[in-house]
Amino acid sequence: MNRPVRFALGALVIATIAIASFFAGRHDTRPPGSHAAPTAAETPAKPILYWYDPMVPNQHFDHPGLSPMGMQMVPRMKQDAPKGSVHIDASTMQNLGMRTTLVEQRVMATAVDVTGNVTWDVRQSATVSARVDGIVEHLDVRAPYTMVSKGAPLLALLAPQWRSALAEAEALRHTQSADAQALRDASQARLRVLGLSPADGMASRSDGAAIRLRAPVAGVVITVDVREGQRVSAGQTLMTINGLTSVWVEAAVPQGQAASIRAGTPVTVRVDALPGRVFAGKVETLLPDIDTASRTQRARIVLANADGALAPGMFAHVALAPASGDAVAVVPDEAVIAEGDDTRVIVAEGEGRFRAVAVTTGRSAGGLTEVRNGLTVGQRVVVSGQFLIDSEANLSGALERLNATSHPSMEHHP
């Protein structure tokens, strides 16, 4: 058989098979009682609640299309709407390493550990100022943060008004008559107004025309505001001295724990610069302002510092011991999911059902967080793997049922 004949026979066979397949498809050879699954067109339409982006399930839209992120949106059918909880099978729970615990009633740990900073006790601050116009002739203390003792020389000031007042007081010092004694008393009062004493006149004899000013308190010269040869006016600050026999520690207390702190609360302070040393004190006051960045409230603590070991600027570890309160409902810190103003936990309802519950929390201490409302003692909450459950609940819309005052709203996609 030559090649053209073989080709013709092959084409005939293919055509015969195609015709037979066409006619066989027109006849239903299925047994009686069996029916094919309805096509998508035959399936009854399901009511659509809204469309959403699977990547951002919280956003709801009233029409299909692309989401603002460019993803194709999918519909949420009415019969697919959740009942406020999600179900997770046992094998998935085991793979996730999910752990739960009971809501317990306990007395919160009394110790509150916070951080703080050592600062100056400003009540020991003293300002050395010029009572009259003058010129700085000499500086005994030339640099800030110089330690001085009480009565130590600070600077010598040329002040004609001082010199005349001292000369007048010296001239009237030995008078005997009644009129002269009245003038002497007036001269002494003038010296006090100018911030001088007769001893300044005696000391100035060795300083020529200058009057030497001395430290009113022992401590550290914080600022030196003048230089030699500088002209100063009455009331101008020359130096500032701060004592170190006591210091303040300002501790940053979280708002949730500040309610248990009172004036007189015992405190222990440790600083990294002095390992092994513990400083005991008490809370003097809780300052009436809140740090807007950290949302903490400052507690002022006064510590004795006779040996000057504590220096302003040191970082401190502060342990406060407020009085014990009543037993409250608590959960582990890791069970709480906080997102802005929304705080919730995942409650295990049994048989693999889980539900997100909005809660109001209180203070935290010792790894536990107080739950003021939303839970009852004895309920079981998830402490590991709850974020995955929360994501599933978020996707299914269960979180919308947590807020009784709000309802799902449609967002119009431009």
C-alpha positions as CSV (number, residue, x, y, z in Angstrom):
1,M,0.0,0.0,0.0
2,N,1.4,3.2,-1.1
3,R,1.8,6.3,1.1
4,P,-1.2,8.4,-0.2
5,V,-3.6,5.5,0.4
6,R,-2.4,5.1,4.0
7,F,-2.9,8.9,4.6
8,A,-6.5,8.8,3.3
9,L,-7.4,5.8,5.5
10,G,-6.1,7.6,8.6
11,A,-8.1,10.7,7.9
12,L,-11.3,8.6,7.5
13,V,-10.8,6.9,10.8
14,I,-10.4,10.2,12.7
15,A,-13.5,11.6,11.1
16,T,-15.6,8.5,12.0
17,I,-14.5,8.8,15.7
18,A,-15.4,12.6,15.8
19,I,-18.9,11.9,14.4
20,A,-19.5,9.1,16.8
21,S,-18.5,11.2,19.8
22,F,-20.9,14.0,18.8
23,F,-23.9,11.8,18.6
24,A,-23.0,9.9,21.8
25,G,-22.9,13.2,23.7
26,R,-26.5,14.1,22.8
27,H,-27.8,11.0,24.6
28,D,-27.9,10.8,28.5
29,T,-26.6,7.4,29.3
30,R,-26.7,7.9,33.1
31,P,-28.9,5.5,35.1
32,P,-32.4,6.7,36.1
33,G,-32.5,8.8,39.2
34,S,-29.0,10.2,38.8
35,H,-28.6,13.9,38.0
36,A,-25.6,16.1,37.2
37,A,-24.6,18.8,39.7
38,P,-26.2,22.1,38.7
39,T,-24.0,24.6,37.0
40,A,-23.1,28.1,38.4
41,A,-25.9,29.6,36.3
42,E,-28.4,27.0,37.8
43,T,-27.3,27.7,41.4
44,P,-29.8,29.9,43.3
45,A,-28.2,33.3,44.0
46,K,-27.1,33.9,47.6
47,P,-27.7,37.3,49.3
48,I,-24.4,39.2,49.4
49,L,-23.7,41.2,52.6
50,Y,-20.6,43.1,51.3
51,W,-17.4,42.7,49.4
52,Y,-14.0,42.8,51.1
53,D,-10.3,42.5,50.4
54,P,-8.9,39.3,52.0
55,M,-5.8,41.2,52.9
56,V,-7.8,43.9,54.8
57,P,-11.0,42.2,56.0
58,N,-12.1,45.1,58.2
59,Q,-12.8,47.2,55.1
60,H,-16.3,46.6,53.6
61,F,-17.5,47.7,50.2
62,D,-20.9,47.8,48.6
63,H,-19.8,46.6,45.1
64,P,-17.3,44.2,43.6
65,G,-14.0,45.3,41.9
66,L,-10.5,46.1,43.0
67,S,-9.8,47.2,46.5
68,P,-7.6,50.3,47.3
69,M,-4.7,47.9,47.6
70,G,-5.3,46.6,44.0
71,M,-6.6,43.2,45.2
72,Q,-9.7,41.5,43.7
73,M,-12.5,41.7,46.3
74,V,-14.6,38.7,47.2
75,P,-18.2,38.6,48.4
76,R,-19.4,37.7,51.9
77,M,-22.6,35.7,51.6
78,K,-25.4,36.0,54.1
79,Q,-25.4,32.3,55.0
80,D,-21.6,32.5,55.5
81,A,-21.9,35.2,58.1
82,P,-20.3,34.0,61.4
83,K,-22.1,33.5,64.6
84,G,-19.6,35.5,66.6
85,S,-17.0,32.8,67.0
86,V,-14.6,30.7,65.0
87,H,-13.9,26.9,65.1
88,I,-10.5,25.3,65.1
89,D,-10.0,21.6,64.9
90,A,-7.9,19.7,67.4
91,S,-5.1,18.9,65.1
92,T,-4.7,22.6,64.2
93,M,-4.7,23.6,67.8
94,Q,-2.0,21.1,68.5
95,N,0.1,22.3,65.6
96,L,-0.2,25.9,66.8
97,G,0.9,24.9,70.3
98,M,-2.2,26.6,71.6
99,R,-2.4,27.1,75.4
100,T,-5.3,28.3,77.6
101,T,-5.7,29.2,81.2
102,L,-8.5,30.2,83.6
103,V,-9.5,33.7,84.6
104,E,-8.5,33.8,88.3
105,Q,-9.2,36.1,91.2
106,R,-6.0,37.2,92.9
107,V,-4.5,40.1,94.9
108,M,-2.2,41.9,92.5
109,A,1.5,41.8,93.3
110,T,2.3,44.7,95.6
111,A,5.7,45.5,94.2
112,V,5.8,47.9,91.3
113,D,9.2,48.1,89.5
114,V,9.8,51.2,87.4
115,T,12.7,53.3,86.2
116,G,13.6,56.8,87.3
117,N,16.3,59.5,87.2
118,V,18.2,61.2,90.1
119,T,17.7,64.9,90.0
120,W,18.6,68.0,92.1
121,D,16.6,68.7,95.2
122,V,15.7,72.2,94.2
123,R,14.7,73.1,97.8
124,Q,18.5,73.2,98.5
125,S,19.1,75.6,95.7
126,A,20.5,79.1,96.5
127,T,21.1,82.0,94.1
128,V,24.0,84.4,94.6
129,S,22.9,87.8,93.1
130,A,24.2,91.4,93.0
131,R,22.1,93.6,95.3
132,V,23.7,96.7,93.7
133,D,25.4,97.8,90.5
134,G,29.1,96.8,90.3
135,I,32.0,95.2,88.5
136,V,33.3,91.7,89.0
137,E,37.0,92.2,90.1
138,H,37.9,88.5,90.8
139,L,36.3,85.1,90.6
140,D,37.2,82.5,93.2
141,V,35.0,79.9,91.4
142,R,35.5,79.9,87.7
143,A,33.8,76.7,86.5
144,P,30.4,75.1,87.0
145,Y,30.1,71.9,89.1
146,T,32.7,73.0,91.6
147,M,32.1,71.8,95.1
148,V,32.1,74.5,97.8
149,S,31.5,74.6,101.5
150,K,29.3,77.0,103.3
151,G,31.1,80.4,103.6
152,A,33.7,79.6,100.9
153,P,34.7,82.7,98.8
154,L,33.0,82.9,95.4
155,L,33.9,86.3,93.9
156,A,35.0,89.9,94.7
157,L,32.7,92.7,93.5
158,L,33.5,96.4,93.2
159,A,30.4,98.3,94.3
160,P,30.6,101.9,95.4
161,Q,27.1,101.7,97.0
162,W,28.3,98.9,99.2
163,R,31.5,100.7,100.1
164,S,29.7,103.8,101.3
165,A,27.2,101.8,103.3
166,L,30.0,99.9,105.1
167,A,32.0,103.1,105.7
168,E,28.9,104.7,107.3
169,A,28.3,101.7,109.5
170,E,31.9,101.7,110.6
171,A,31.9,105.4,111.4
172,L,28.8,105.0,113.6
173,R,29.9,101.8,115.3
174,H,31.4,103.5,118.4
175,T,29.0,106.4,118.9
176,Q,27.5,107.0,122.4
177,S,24.8,109.6,122.0
178,A,21.2,108.6,121.6
179,D,20.9,110.4,118.3
180,A,24.0,108.7,117.0
181,Q,22.8,105.3,118.2
182,A,19.6,105.8,116.1
183,L,21.8,106.5,113.1
184,R,23.9,103.5,113.8
185,D,20.8,101.3,113.9
186,A,19.6,102.7,110.6
187,S,23.0,102.0,109.0
188,Q,22.9,98.4,110.2
189,A,19.4,98.1,108.6
190,R,20.8,99.5,105.4
191,L,23.5,96.8,105.4
192,R,21.0,94.1,105.8
193,V,18.9,95.4,102.9
194,L,22.0,95.4,100.7
195,G,22.8,91.9,101.7
196,L,25.9,92.8,103.8
197,S,27.0,92.6,107.5
198,P,29.6,94.5,109.5
199,A,31.9,91.4,109.0
200,D,31.9,92.1,105.3
201,G,33.5,95.5,106.0
202,M,36.2,93.9,108.2
203,A,36.9,91.3,105.5
204,S,37.0,93.8,102.7
205,R,40.0,95.6,104.2
206,S,42.2,92.9,102.9
207,D,40.5,93.0,99.5
208,G,40.9,96.7,98.8
209,A,37.8,98.4,97.6
210,A,36.1,95.1,96.5
211,I,33.5,93.2,98.6
212,R,33.9,89.4,98.6
213,L,30.8,87.3,98.3
214,R,30.7,83.9,100.0
215,A,28.7,80.7,99.5
216,P,25.4,80.8,101.5
217,V,25.2,76.9,101.5
218,A,27.4,74.0,101.0
219,G,27.0,72.2,97.7
220,V,27.8,72.3,94.0
221,V,28.1,75.6,92.0
222,I,25.6,74.8,89.2
223,T,26.1,77.9,87.1
224,V,28.7,80.7,86.9
225,D,26.9,83.5,85.0
226,V,29.6,86.2,85.1
227,R,33.3,86.7,84.2
228,E,36.0,88.9,85.6
229,G,35.7,92.5,84.5
230,Q,32.0,92.2,83.7
231,R,29.7,94.9,84.8
232,V,26.6,93.7,86.6
233,S,23.4,95.4,87.6
234,A,21.3,95.1,90.8
235,G,19.4,91.9,90.9
236,Q,21.5,90.1,88.3
237,T,22.3,86.4,89.0
238,L,26.0,85.8,89.6
239,M,26.1,82.1,90.5
240,T,23.7,79.3,91.5
241,I,24.5,76.7,94.2
242,N,22.6,73.5,94.9
243,G,23.1,71.3,98.0
244,L,23.6,67.5,97.8
245,T,22.6,66.4,101.2
246,S,19.4,65.1,99.7
247,V,18.3,64.3,96.1
248,W,15.1,63.7,94.3
249,V,14.3,60.5,92.3
250,E,11.6,61.0,89.7
251,A,10.1,57.6,88.9
252,A,7.9,57.0,85.8
253,V,4.8,55.1,86.9
254,P,2.4,53.7,84.3
255,Q,-1.1,55.1,84.5
256,G,-2.5,51.6,85.3
257,Q,-0.3,51.4,88.4
258,A,-0.4,55.0,89.5
259,A,-3.7,54.6,91.3
260,S,-2.1,52.4,94.0
261,I,0.7,54.9,94.7
262,R,0.3,57.4,97.5
263,A,2.4,59.9,99.4
264,G,4.4,57.9,102.0
265,T,4.6,54.7,99.9
266,P,7.8,52.9,100.8
267,V,10.5,52.8,98.1
268,T,13.8,51.2,97.5
269,V,16.2,52.6,94.9
270,R,19.2,51.0,93.2
271,V,21.6,52.7,90.7
272,D,23.9,50.9,88.3
273,A,26.9,53.1,89.4
274,L,26.7,51.7,92.9
275,P,26.1,48.0,92.6
276,G,24.9,46.3,95.7
277,R,23.9,49.5,97.5
278,V,20.2,50.1,98.2
279,F,18.7,53.5,99.1
280,A,15.4,53.5,101.1
281,G,12.9,56.3,101.0
282,K,9.3,57.2,100.5
283,V,7.1,58.8,97.8
284,E,6.8,62.4,98.6
285,T,4.1,63.2,96.0
286,L,2.6,62.0,92.8
287,L,3.1,64.9,90.3
288,P,-0.2,66.0,88.7
289,D,0.9,65.7,85.1
290,I,1.1,62.9,82.6
291,D,3.9,62.4,80.1
292,T,2.1,62.5,76.7
293,A,4.8,60.4,75.0
294,S,5.1,57.5,77.5
295,R,1.7,57.9,79.3
296,T,3.4,57.7,82.7
297,Q,3.0,59.8,85.8
298,R,6.0,60.9,87.8
299,A,6.4,60.0,91.5
300,R,8.8,62.3,93.4
301,I,11.0,60.4,95.9
302,V,13.3,62.2,98.4
303,L,16.5,60.3,99.3
304,A,19.1,61.3,101.9
305,N,22.5,61.7,100.3
306,A,24.8,62.7,103.2
307,D,27.9,61.3,101.5
308,G,27.1,62.7,98.1
309,A,27.2,59.2,96.4
310,L,24.0,59.9,94.4
311,A,24.6,62.4,91.6
312,P,21.9,64.1,89.5
313,G,21.5,62.4,86.1
314,M,22.0,58.8,87.4
315,F,19.6,56.2,86.0
316,A,17.7,54.5,88.8
317,H,15.7,51.2,89.3
318,V,12.8,52.0,91.6
319,A,10.7,49.4,93.5
320,L,7.6,50.8,95.1
321,A,5.6,48.8,97.6
322,P,2.0,50.0,97.7
323,A,-0.5,48.6,100.2
324,S,-2.2,45.4,99.1
325,G,-5.7,45.8,97.7
326,D,-8.7,43.5,97.2
327,A,-8.7,40.4,95.0
328,V,-9.5,41.1,91.4
329,A,-10.0,39.1,88.2
330,V,-6.7,38.7,86.4
331,V,-5.3,37.1,83.2
332,P,-1.7,36.6,82.1
333,D,-0.3,39.6,80.2
334,E,0.2,37.6,77.0
335,A,-3.6,36.9,76.8
336,V,-4.4,40.5,76.2
337,I,-4.5,41.8,72.6
338,A,-4.3,45.6,72.6
339,E,-4.7,47.7,69.4
340,G,-5.0,51.4,70.2
341,D,-8.2,51.9,72.3
342,D,-9.4,48.4,71.5
343,T,-8.4,45.7,74.1
344,R,-9.7,42.1,73.9
345,V,-9.0,38.5,74.8
346,I,-9.9,35.2,73.1
347,V,-12.2,33.1,75.1
348,A,-12.3,29.3,74.6
349,E,-15.9,28.2,74.7
350,G,-15.1,24.4,74.3
351,E,-15.4,21.9,71.4
352,G,-12.9,24.0,69.4
353,R,-15.0,27.2,69.5
354,F,-13.3,30.5,70.2
355,R,-14.7,34.0,70.6
356,A,-13.1,37.5,70.8
357,V,-14.3,39.4,73.8
358,A,-13.7,43.1,74.5
359,V,-12.4,43.9,78.0
360,T,-11.4,46.8,80.1
361,T,-8.1,46.3,81.8
362,G,-6.6,47.8,85.0
363,R,-3.1,47.8,86.3
364,S,-0.4,45.2,85.5
365,A,2.1,43.6,87.9
366,G,4.0,40.3,88.2
367,G,3.0,39.2,84.7
368,L,-0.7,39.5,85.4
369,T,-3.2,42.1,84.1
370,E,-6.4,43.1,86.0
371,V,-9.6,42.7,84.0
372,R,-12.2,45.1,85.3
373,N,-15.1,44.0,83.0
374,G,-15.8,41.7,80.1
375,L,-14.8,38.4,81.8
376,T,-15.8,36.4,84.8
377,V,-13.7,34.3,87.0
378,G,-13.5,30.7,85.8
379,Q,-13.7,31.5,82.0
380,R,-10.9,30.0,79.9
381,V,-8.8,32.3,77.8
382,V,-6.1,31.7,75.2
383,V,-2.6,32.7,76.1
384,S,-0.7,31.2,73.1
385,G,-1.8,31.4,69.5
386,Q,-4.5,33.9,70.2
387,F,-3.3,36.2,67.4
388,L,-4.1,33.7,64.7
389,I,-7.5,33.1,66.2
390,D,-8.0,36.9,66.4
391,S,-7.1,37.2,62.7
392,E,-9.6,34.5,61.7
393,A,-12.3,36.2,63.9
394,N,-11.4,39.5,62.2
395,L,-11.8,37.9,58.8
396,S,-15.1,36.4,59.5
397,G,-16.5,39.6,61.0
398,A,-16.9,38.3,64.6
399,L,-15.2,41.4,65.9
400,E,-18.1,43.5,64.6
401,R,-20.4,41.8,67.2
402,L,-18.2,42.9,70.1
403,N,-19.3,46.5,69.9
404,A,-23.0,46.7,70.6
405,T,-23.2,50.4,69.7
406,S,-21.7,50.1,66.2
407,H,-22.8,48.3,63.0
408,P,-20.9,47.2,59.9
409,S,-20.8,50.1,57.5
410,M,-20.2,50.1,53.7
411,E,-17.2,52.0,52.3
412,H,-17.6,53.3,48.8
413,H,-14.7,52.4,46.7
414,P,-13.8,55.3,44.4
